[in-house]
Amino acid sequence: MGALFGVLFFFGSIFAIIIIAMGLRIVRPWEKGLVERLGKYQRTVGSGLTIVVPFLELLRKVDMREQVVDVPPQDVITKDNVAVSVDAVVYYEVTDPVKVTYNVAHFYTAATKLAQTNLRNLVGDLALDESLTSRELINTKLREILDDATDKWGTKVTRVELQRIEPPQDVTDAMHRQMKAERDRRAMILEAEGHKKSAVLKAEGEAEAIMKVADAEKYKKVAIAQGEGEAIETVFSAIHKGGPTNDLIAVKYLETLGNIAEGNATKIFLPYEATGIMGSIGGIADLFGDKKEGAKTPTPPRPKPPQKPTP
């Protein structure tokens, strides 16, 4: 009897150890564990060692890390009736492991279909040029739509990246030609602006040079005029200090008239001062008459014509 009890105890211990070993579960740091008992949610466990009742409880593990949904390419008709191929990637993370497990079946497939539908709607509301230049706008709107739609699934959409918007080949070629024409136009504008600036700078330089030459000429004329004025003042002062006589003035006057007559001019305009000239000549005659001996008797004055008797 004792031997039978010992055998039963041995096998019972082994069975207990096996049962306990079957109930041990390990939850990793990036996971959450959902314990179900007889098919019903019982509790949520964190990372570490967890014990469940074999055959009665089941442990479901949920990855809490950020994950990616790859939205496959699809053909979309834009607002201006151009067919483009569009694809994207959606980044999400689980916020509630219970909801993502029990509120949606095949979350990955559901998120993919939802992203395709909304992406098609967003691109279809835009023209081709707008869709090509509004990637950030499309990403933001799609993320907001998906985040609201998947909130009841216990997930949060962190970001959406539009990978490719590819128009047909003929449209692509036309766009390349248009971009080349635009680059050529900008190059011509830049070249024209360069020539314009060069011409303006050259004109400003010439104007500045002309102004400097004019200032130099002005300074020269002012200096000459000042010098001539000082010379005239000096001569005038010397003449007055020397006490010139009328005879000397008359001689200088005649010398000046002689200098005026020099040159190739065919006409000479003289000042009409008959009285002054005659007086000067008379003074000269008196000056030389005293020095000559045997001078001729001066010619008597011409008699006045007889006057008619007054009736």
Residue pairs with C-beta under 8 A, 6 or more apart in sequence:
19 54
20 51
22 54
23 51
23 52
23 53
23 54
23 57
24 49
24 50
24 51
25 33
25 49
25 50
25 51
25 52
25 59
26 48
26 49
26 50
27 33
27 45
27 46
27 47
27 48
27 50
27 59
27 61
28 47
28 61
29 47
30 47
30 63
30 64
30 65
31 47
31 61
31 62
31 63
31 64
32 44
32 45
32 46
32 61
32 62
32 64
32 97
33 44
33 45
33 46
33 50
33 59
33 60
33 61
33 62
34 41
34 43
34 44
34 45
34 59
34 60
34 61
34 62
34 97
34 98
34 101
35 41
35 42
35 43
35 44
35 45
35 50
35 52
35 57
35 58
35 59
35 60
36 42
36 57
36 58
36 59
36 60
37 53
37 56
37 57
37 58
38 56
41 98
41 102
42 57
44 97
44 98
45 59
50 59
52 58
52 59
60 101
62 94
62 97
62 100
62 101
63 94
64 93
64 94
64 97
65 93
66 91
66 92
66 93
66 158
67 91
67 92
67 93
67 94
68 89
68 90
68 91
69 89
69 90
69 91
69 92
69 108
69 111
69 112
69 115
70 89
70 112
71 87
71 88
71 89
71 90
71 112
71 115
71 116
71 119
72 87
72 112
72 116
73 85
73 86
73 87
73 164
74 85
74 86
74 87
74 116
74 119
74 120
75 83
75 84
75 85
75 86
76 83
76 84
76 85
76 86
76 119
76 120
76 123
76 124
77 83
77 124
78 84
78 123
78 124
78 126
78 127
78 128
78 131
79 124
79 125
79 126
79 127
79 130
80 127
80 128
82 128
82 167
82 168
82 171
83 167
83 168
84 123
84 128
84 131
84 165
84 166
84 167
84 168
85 164
85 165
85 166
86 119
86 120
86 123
86 162
86 164
86 165
86 166
87 163
87 164
88 115
88 119
88 142
88 160
88 161
88 162
88 163
89 160
89 161
89 163
90 111
90 115
90 142
90 146
90 157
90 160
91 157
91 158
91 159
91 160
91 161
92 111
92 146
92 150
92 155
92 156
92 157
92 158
93 155
93 156
93 158
94 100
94 154
94 155
95 154
95 155
95 156
96 154
96 155
97 154
98 154
99 152
99 153
99 154
100 107
100 153
100 154
100 155
101 154
103 152
103 153
103 154
104 110
104 153
107 153
107 155
110 153
111 146
111 150
111 155
114 146
114 149
114 150
115 142
115 146
115 160
118 142
118 145
118 146
119 138
119 142
119 162
122 138
122 141
122 142
123 131
123 138
123 165
126 134
126 138
128 167
128 171
131 138
131 165
132 165
135 162
135 165
138 162
139 159
139 160
139 161
139 162
142 160
142 162
143 157
143 158
143 159
143 160
146 157
146 160
147 156
147 157
150 156
150 157
166 172
167 175
246 279
246 280
246 283
247 283
247 284
247 286
247 287
249 280
250 279
250 280
250 281
250 283
250 284
251 284
253 277
253 280
254 280
254 284
257 270
260 268
260 270
261 268
289 295
